[in-house]
């Protein structure tokens, strides 16, 4: 008998259900008896023993369903070793619940913070297999994460819709795309949506260069400009500040996000009409795109195979068009950033996209 615990942690995204379905279908089609324990609301479920037994029927019809049937929550890694408000040792509680249920393995789906905790549990002696979930595509050790392509589709659709109204009114439109630390989502959606300027966290922008790019378009007869900006984009001036000073600036800022500050600066410098659109959490919602359904299913199937073979301590990743297993210790605590001279950025510049640098 195999007893498998499963949880989804951190922000939700498309294809979480598809990935879990891939794991479970692989296990259930083997000759092994399997019990699935689904922990609710991420690590909180494992800490406080909040779970439910799942059968094959629970994973039927969820391939196209967004979100997560187990629910999710954020349990920050930086406080994972701190007792909760009732003095509960969170790490010890997770270990005890694992052993109390006589689990053979924990399947954990999540992003960067989730993988730090998953690796901690591995070092504490628990058998863990993880799956790479995030719309940011910023997990180390994998070329792709599930949820990313679906989010690109949503953000691209938003930019597509903005094009017609921007052209009709001759306006500058700023579309704020999710991504606090990395720009994969903004870059891909911006290129797919035909954005004229793309601003990402890895390349601090110069407001004067942004305005020059806008003026150049107007001089060439273009009556509008589309700017795709990551929510974590930063100006060169702000990038030069210490983290402490930058945090103070944000706390005192009258603007709800970088997009509105950028809009204000462009209006003051050019006099043009500027509008801001924020697709927000729509980028994480809805049904997974066909690519993510297939991709998550493949990752889930490989996770199931690892479990059946007793191979633990790995994240199932994707490298060079192949599904691979990556040691958790190689993944935890590392962020996959976009290189400033990445080929895709060079190619974007060749077709006339400005990055404000």
Residue pairs with C-beta under 8 A, 6 or more apart in sequence:
1 32
1 33
1 34
1 35
2 27
2 32
2 33
2 34
2 35
2 104
2 105
2 307
2 308
3 34
3 35
3 37
3 101
3 102
3 103
3 104
4 23
4 27
4 34
4 35
4 36
4 37
4 103
4 104
4 105
4 106
4 107
4 307
5 37
5 38
5 39
5 46
5 51
5 98
5 101
5 103
5 105
5 106
5 107
6 20
6 23
6 36
6 37
6 38
6 39
6 54
6 70
6 106
6 107
6 108
6 109
7 38
7 39
7 42
7 43
7 45
7 46
7 70
7 106
7 107
7 108
7 109
8 16
8 20
8 42
8 68
8 70
8 71
8 72
8 109
8 110
8 133
9 42
9 43
9 72
9 73
9 74
9 75
9 108
9 109
9 110
9 113
9 114
9 117
10 42
10 72
10 74
10 110
10 111
10 113
10 114
10 133
10 134
11 72
11 74
11 111
11 134
11 135
11 284
12 66
12 67
12 68
12 72
12 284
12 285
13 133
13 134
13 135
13 146
13 147
13 150
13 151
13 284
14 66
14 135
14 146
14 147
14 150
14 151
14 284
14 285
14 286
14 287
14 288
14 289
14 292
15 133
15 146
15 147
15 150
15 288
15 292
15 293
15 295
15 296
16 67
16 68
16 72
16 109
16 133
16 146
16 147
16 296
17 59
17 62
17 63
17 65
17 66
17 67
17 68
17 69
18 62
18 63
18 64
18 146
18 288
18 292
18 293
18 296
18 297
18 300
19 109
19 131
19 133
19 146
19 296
19 297
19 299
19 300
19 303
20 59
20 62
20 68
20 69
20 70
20 107
20 109
20 300
21 59
21 62
21 63
21 297
21 300
22 296
22 297
22 298
22 299
22 300
22 301
22 303
22 304
23 107
23 131
23 300
23 301
23 303
23 304
23 307
24 36
24 54
24 56
24 59
24 300
24 304
25 56
25 59
25 300
25 301
25 304
26 300
26 301
26 303
26 304
26 305
26 308
27 34
27 36
27 304
27 307
27 308
28 34
28 56
30 304
30 308
32 308
35 53
36 53
36 54
36 55
36 58
37 51
37 52
37 53
37 54
37 101
37 103
38 45
38 51
38 52
38 53
38 54
38 58
38 69
38 70
39 45
39 46
39 50
39 51
39 70
40 50
40 51
40 52
40 70
40 71
41 50
41 70
41 71
41 72
41 73
42 70
42 71
42 72
42 73
42 74
42 75
42 110
42 114
43 73
43 75
43 80
43 90
43 94
43 114
43 117
44 50
44 73
44 75
45 51
45 70
45 71
46 93
46 94
46 97
46 98
46 106
47 75
47 84
47 88
47 90
47 93
47 94
47 97
48 88
48 93
49 93
49 97
49 100
51 101
58 69
62 69
63 293
63 297
64 287
64 288
64 293
65 287
66 285
66 286
66 287
66 288
67 285
68 109
74 113
75 90
75 113
75 117
76 113
77 113
77 116
77 117
77 120
80 90
80 91
80 117
80 120
81 90
81 91
82 90
83 89
83 90
84 90
91 120
91 121
91 124
94 121
94 126
95 121
95 124
95 125
95 126
98 106
98 121
98 126
103 127
104 127
104 307
105 127
105 128
105 129
105 307
105 312
106 118
106 121
106 126
106 127
106 128
106 129
107 129
107 130
107 131
107 303
107 307
108 114
108 115
108 118
108 128
108 129
108 130
108 131
109 130
109 131
109 133
110 118
110 130
110 131
110 133
110 134
111 132
111 133
111 134
111 136
111 138
111 139
111 145
112 134
112 138
112 139
112 335
114 130
114 133
115 130
115 139
115 315
115 328
115 331
115 332
116 332
116 333
118 128
118 130
118 328
118 332
119 128
119 328
119 329
119 331
119 332
119 333
120 332
121 128
122 128
122 312
122 313
122 328
122 329
127 312
127 313
128 312
128 313
128 328
129 303
129 306
129 307
129 311
129 312
129 313
129 314
129 315
129 316
130 314
130 315
130 316
130 328
130 331
131 146
131 296
131 299
131 300
131 303
131 315
131 316
132 139
132 141
132 142
132 144
132 145
132 146
132 299
132 315
132 316
132 317
132 318
133 145
133 146
133 147
134 145
134 147
134 148
135 145
135 147
135 148
135 150
135 151
135 178
135 185
135 283
135 284
136 145
136 148
136 178
136 179
136 180
136 181
136 182
136 184
136 185
137 144
137 145
137 148
137 182
137 184
137 185
137 336
138 145
138 181
138 182
138 184
138 335
138 336
138 337
139 145
139 315
139 317
139 331
139 336
140 330
140 331
140 334
140 335
140 336
141 315
141 317
141 319
141 326
141 330
141 331
141 334
141 336
142 315
142 317
142 318
142 319
142 326
142 336
143 317
143 318
143 319
143 320
144 295
144 318
146 288
146 292
146 295
146 296
146 299
147 284
147 288
147 292
148 184
148 185
148 292
149 289
149 291
149 292
149 295
150 286
150 287
150 288
150 289
150 291
150 292
151 178
151 185
151 189
151 283
151 284
152 185
152 188
152 189
152 192
153 289
154 279
154 282
154 283
154 285
154 286
155 175
155 177
155 178
155 185
155 186
155 189
155 193
155 228
155 279
155 283
156 188
156 189
156 192
156 193
158 175
158 189
158 193
158 277
158 279
158 282
159 175
159 189
159 190
159 192
159 193
159 194
159 195
159 226
159 228
160 193
162 173
162 175
162 226
162 277
163 193
163 194
163 226
165 171
165 173
166 172
166 173
166 224
166 225
166 226
166 275
167 223
167 224
169 224
169 273
170 223
170 224
170 273
171 224
171 272
171 273
171 274
171 275
172 214
172 224
172 225
172 226
172 227
172 263
172 266
172 272
172 273
172 274
172 275
173 224
173 225
173 226
173 227
173 274
173 275
173 276
173 277
174 227
174 229
174 259
174 262
174 263
174 274
174 275
174 276
174 277
175 193
175 195
175 226
175 227
175 228
175 229
175 277
175 278
175 279
176 229
176 230
176 231
176 257
176 258
176 259
176 276
176 277
176 278
176 279
177 185
177 186
177 189
177 190
177 228
177 229
177 230
177 231
177 279
177 283
178 185
178 230
178 231
178 279
178 280
178 283
178 284
179 185
179 186
179 200
179 201
179 230
179 231
179 232
180 201
180 230
180 231
180 232
181 201
181 232
181 335
181 337
182 200
182 201
182 202
182 230
182 232
182 335
182 336
182 337
182 338
183 198
183 200
183 201
183 202
183 203
183 230
183 232
183 233
183 338
184 338
185 230
185 283
186 198
186 199
186 200
186 228
186 229
186 230
186 233
187 198
187 200
187 338
187 344
187 345
187 348
189 195
189 228
190 198
190 228
190 353
191 198
191 344
191 348
191 353
193 226
193 228
194 226
195 226
195 227
195 228
195 353
196 213
196 217
196 222
196 225
196 226
196 227
196 352
196 353
196 354
197 210
197 213
197 214
197 225
197 226
197 227
197 228
197 353
197 354
197 355
197 356
198 227
198 228
198 229
198 348
198 353
198 354
198 355
199 205
199 210
199 227
199 228
199 229
199 230
199 233
199 262
199 355
199 356
200 230
200 233
200 338
200 355
201 230
201 232
201 233
201 234
202 337
202 338
202 339
202 340
203 340
203 345
203 355
203 356
203 357
204 234
204 235
204 236
204 238
204 239
204 357
205 233
205 234
205 235
205 236
205 355
205 356
205 357
206 235
206 236
206 356
206 357
207 235
207 262
207 265
207 266
207 269
207 356
208 269
209 354
209 356
209 357
210 227
210 262
210 266
210 354
210 356
211 266
211 269
211 270
213 225
213 354
213 356
214 225
214 266
214 270
214 272
215 270
217 225
218 225
218 272
227 262
229 258
229 259
229 262
231 257
231 258
231 259
232 258
233 258
233 262
234 246
234 258
238 246
238 249
241 249
253 261
255 261
255 264
257 278
259 276
259 278
260 276
263 274
263 275
263 276
266 272
266 274
267 273
267 274
288 296
295 318
298 323
299 316
299 318
299 323
302 316
302 323
302 325
303 316
306 312
306 314
306 316
306 325
311 325
313 327
313 328
313 329
314 325
314 326
314 327
314 328
315 325
315 326
315 327
315 328
315 331
316 323
316 324
316 325
316 326
317 323
317 324
317 325
317 326
317 331
318 324
319 326
338 345
339 345
345 355
348 355
349 355
